[in-house]
Amino acid sequence: ELATALNDRGQVRYLRVEFAAALQDFTAAIECQPGFEVPYYNRGLVRYRLGDFDEAMEDFRKVLELNPKFEDAALSLKQAILDKEEKQKRGY
């Protein structure tokens, strides 16, 4: 299935720290199969690593909308919220 293949390729690119390419793959997987929560989670992780906390939180929330039992997404959402607050306190 194309969405799974795109997600898998995005994972490889993420591990290679090729974040722009990984984002493209995860977004393409989402466009291919909007109900597939895993690429939203993976895209959220990349966005989090890039410091794009608002976009990361949006992706993690979408994961939880699609699958409320996705515990890693719930934990990642909490961490993104905390890190965004810390970033704001420090004035970056």
C-alpha positions as a Markdown table, in Angstrom:
| # | Residue | x | y | z |
|---|---|---|---|---|
| 1 | Glu | 0.0 | 0.0 | 0.0 |
| 2 | Leu | 1.3 | 3.4 | -1.0 |
| 3 | Ala | 0.7 | 5.2 | 2.2 |
| 4 | Thr | 2.6 | 2.6 | 4.2 |
| 5 | Ala | 5.5 | 2.7 | 1.8 |
| 6 | Leu | 5.7 | 6.5 | 2.0 |
| 7 | Asn | 5.5 | 6.3 | 5.8 |
| 8 | Asp | 8.3 | 3.7 | 5.9 |
| 9 | Arg | 10.5 | 5.7 | 3.5 |
| 10 | Gly | 9.9 | 8.8 | 5.7 |
| 11 | Gln | 11.0 | 6.8 | 8.7 |
| 12 | Val | 14.3 | 5.9 | 7.0 |
| 13 | Arg | 14.8 | 9.5 | 6.1 |
| 14 | Tyr | 14.0 | 10.6 | 9.6 |
| 15 | Leu | 16.6 | 8.3 | 11.1 |
| 16 | Arg | 19.1 | 9.7 | 8.6 |
| 17 | Val | 18.2 | 13.2 | 9.9 |
| 18 | Glu | 16.9 | 14.1 | 6.4 |
| 19 | Phe | 14.0 | 16.0 | 8.0 |
| 20 | Ala | 12.7 | 17.9 | 4.9 |
| 21 | Ala | 12.5 | 14.7 | 2.9 |
| 22 | Ala | 10.9 | 12.9 | 5.8 |
| 23 | Leu | 8.3 | 15.6 | 6.1 |
| 24 | Gln | 7.5 | 15.3 | 2.4 |
| 25 | Asp | 7.0 | 11.5 | 2.7 |
| 26 | Phe | 4.8 | 11.7 | 5.8 |
| 27 | Thr | 2.7 | 14.4 | 4.3 |
| 28 | Ala | 2.3 | 12.4 | 1.0 |
| 29 | Ala | 1.3 | 9.4 | 3.1 |
| 30 | Ile | -1.4 | 11.5 | 4.9 |
| 31 | Glu | -2.7 | 12.8 | 1.6 |
| 32 | Cys | -2.8 | 9.2 | 0.3 |
| 33 | Gln | -4.7 | 7.9 | 3.3 |
| 34 | Pro | -6.0 | 10.6 | 5.6 |
| 35 | Gly | -7.3 | 8.1 | 8.2 |
| 36 | Phe | -3.8 | 6.6 | 8.8 |
| 37 | Glu | -2.7 | 8.0 | 12.1 |
| 38 | Val | 1.0 | 6.8 | 12.0 |
| 39 | Pro | 2.3 | 9.3 | 9.5 |
| 40 | Tyr | 0.7 | 12.1 | 11.4 |
| 41 | Tyr | 2.6 | 10.9 | 14.5 |
| 42 | Asn | 5.8 | 10.7 | 12.6 |
| 43 | Arg | 5.4 | 14.1 | 11.0 |
| 44 | Gly | 4.7 | 15.5 | 14.5 |
| 45 | Leu | 8.0 | 14.0 | 15.7 |
| 46 | Val | 9.9 | 15.7 | 12.9 |
| 47 | Arg | 8.1 | 19.0 | 13.5 |
| 48 | Tyr | 8.9 | 18.6 | 17.2 |
| 49 | Arg | 12.6 | 18.0 | 16.5 |
| 50 | Leu | 12.6 | 21.1 | 14.4 |
| 51 | Gly | 11.1 | 23.2 | 17.2 |
| 52 | Asp | 7.8 | 23.7 | 15.3 |
| 53 | Phe | 5.8 | 23.0 | 18.4 |
| 54 | Asp | 2.4 | 24.3 | 17.2 |
| 55 | Glu | 2.5 | 22.2 | 14.1 |
| 56 | Ala | 3.7 | 19.2 | 16.1 |
| 57 | Met | 0.9 | 19.6 | 18.6 |
| 58 | Glu | -1.6 | 19.8 | 15.7 |
| 59 | Asp | -0.3 | 16.5 | 14.3 |
| 60 | Phe | -0.4 | 14.8 | 17.7 |
| 61 | Arg | -3.9 | 16.0 | 18.3 |
| 62 | Lys | -5.0 | 14.6 | 14.9 |
| 63 | Val | -3.5 | 11.2 | 15.9 |
| 64 | Leu | -5.5 | 11.2 | 19.1 |
| 65 | Glu | -8.6 | 12.2 | 17.2 |
| 66 | Leu | -8.1 | 9.2 | 14.9 |
| 67 | Asn | -6.9 | 6.8 | 17.6 |
| 68 | Pro | -7.5 | 8.0 | 21.2 |
| 69 | Lys | -5.5 | 5.0 | 22.6 |
| 70 | Phe | -2.2 | 6.0 | 20.8 |
| 71 | Glu | -0.3 | 6.5 | 24.0 |
| 72 | Asp | 3.0 | 7.8 | 22.4 |
| 73 | Ala | 1.0 | 10.5 | 20.7 |
| 74 | Ala | -0.5 | 11.6 | 24.0 |
| 75 | Leu | 2.9 | 11.7 | 25.7 |
| 76 | Ser | 4.5 | 13.6 | 22.8 |
| 77 | Leu | 1.6 | 16.1 | 22.9 |
| 78 | Lys | 2.2 | 16.7 | 26.6 |
| 79 | Gln | 6.0 | 17.1 | 26.0 |
| 80 | Ala | 5.5 | 19.5 | 23.1 |
| 81 | Ile | 3.2 | 21.7 | 25.2 |
| 82 | Leu | 5.7 | 21.8 | 28.0 |
| 83 | Asp | 8.6 | 22.6 | 25.7 |
| 84 | Lys | 6.6 | 25.3 | 24.0 |
| 85 | Glu | 5.9 | 26.9 | 27.3 |
| 86 | Glu | 9.5 | 26.7 | 28.3 |
| 87 | Lys | 10.6 | 28.2 | 25.0 |
| 88 | Gln | 8.1 | 31.1 | 25.6 |
| 89 | Lys | 9.4 | 31.7 | 29.2 |
| 90 | Arg | 12.9 | 32.0 | 27.8 |
| 91 | Gly | 11.8 | 34.4 | 25.1 |
| 92 | Tyr | 12.9 | 32.5 | 22.0 |
